[in-house]
Amino acid sequence: PALEYDRFLAICHPLHYTTTMSPQLCGLLAGGLWMLSCFISLTHILLMARLVFCGNNKIPHYFCDLTPLLRLSCTDTSVNKIFVLIVAGMVIATPFICILSSYVRIIVAIMKVPSAGGRKKAFSTCSSHLSVVCTLYGTTIGVYLCPASVRTAVKENAS
């Protein structure tokens, strides 16, 4: 989200970019996102620490993610699952929607650029970031917000 906000200011408000995107704001954006991710990770760790694991504690793939760990627990994992959905909505879906809506505004601003060379340069600057954002958020939303019935053990073993 911080990089997207930087690009949004640079393209949609170029005259105010240097005054708006100050070193203090960059530090606040980076530090705030870092603190939020640390808080979320710590909360996941604390919620996982209260679970009891018994039986076959073998995950059938090399990537140790929350969902396979929750399946191994012998205790109630409903609090963990609710937290995953809240975090997914708050930290994954909300920024993704904001980024896409911001890119709509960026595209509108780019279309107003009079020269074809200027439009091409602006699109080439944004296209790589937008493709990475869509790939990252698309797969993350698929993993954390799709119902468990869509994912099977066979599909997870293939990845």
ChimeraX attribute file (.defattr): number of C-alpha atoms within 10 A of each C-alpha:
attribute: neighborCount
match mode: 1-to-1
recipient: residues
	/A:1	14
	/A:2	15
	/A:3	13
	/A:4	19
	/A:5	16
	/A:6	14
	/A:7	21
	/A:8	21
	/A:9	18
	/A:10	18
	/A:11	18
	/A:12	17
	/A:13	14
	/A:14	13
	/A:15	11
	/A:16	11
	/A:17	16
	/A:18	12
	/A:19	9
	/A:20	16
	/A:21	14
	/A:22	11
	/A:23	11
	/A:24	10
	/A:25	12
	/A:26	15
	/A:27	11
	/A:28	13
	/A:29	16
	/A:30	14
	/A:31	12
	/A:32	13
	/A:33	15
	/A:34	11
	/A:35	12
	/A:36	12
	/A:37	13
	/A:38	12
	/A:39	12
	/A:40	15
	/A:41	12
	/A:42	12
	/A:43	14
	/A:44	16
	/A:45	12
	/A:46	12
	/A:47	14
	/A:48	18
	/A:49	9
	/A:50	10
	/A:51	17
	/A:52	13
	/A:53	15
	/A:54	10
	/A:55	8
	/A:56	8
	/A:57	11
	/A:58	9
	/A:59	14
	/A:60	13
	/A:61	13
	/A:62	8
	/A:63	10
	/A:64	10
	/A:65	11
	/A:66	15
	/A:67	14
	/A:68	16
	/A:69	15
	/A:70	19
	/A:71	13
	/A:72	18
	/A:73	17
	/A:74	12
	/A:75	13
	/A:76	11
	/A:77	18
	/A:78	10
	/A:79	11
	/A:80	19
	/A:81	15
	/A:82	11
	/A:83	16
	/A:84	18
	/A:85	15
	/A:86	13
	/A:87	16
	/A:88	17
	/A:89	16
	/A:90	12
	/A:91	15
	/A:92	19
	/A:93	18
	/A:94	12
	/A:95	15
	/A:96	20
	/A:97	12
	/A:98	14
	/A:99	21
	/A:100	15
	/A:101	12
	/A:102	17
	/A:103	19
	/A:104	12
	/A:105	15
	/A:106	22
	/A:107	18
	/A:108	12
	/A:109	16
	/A:110	20
	/A:111	16
	/A:112	10
	/A:113	13
	/A:114	9
	/A:115	10
	/A:116	11
	/A:117	10
	/A:118	13
	/A:119	17
	/A:120	14
	/A:121	12
	/A:122	20
	/A:123	16
	/A:124	11
	/A:125	12
	/A:126	18
	/A:127	13
	/A:128	10
	/A:129	14
	/A:130	16
	/A:131	11
	/A:132	11
	/A:133	17
	/A:134	14
	/A:135	12
	/A:136	13
	/A:137	17
	/A:138	14
	/A:139	12
	/A:140	15
	/A:141	16
	/A:142	12
	/A:143	16
	/A:144	18
	/A:145	15
	/A:146	11
	/A:147	9
	/A:148	10
	/A:149	6
	/A:150	9
	/A:151	12
	/A:152	9
	/A:153	10
	/A:154	9
	/A:155	9
	/A:156	12
	/A:157	11
	/A:158	8
	/A:159	8
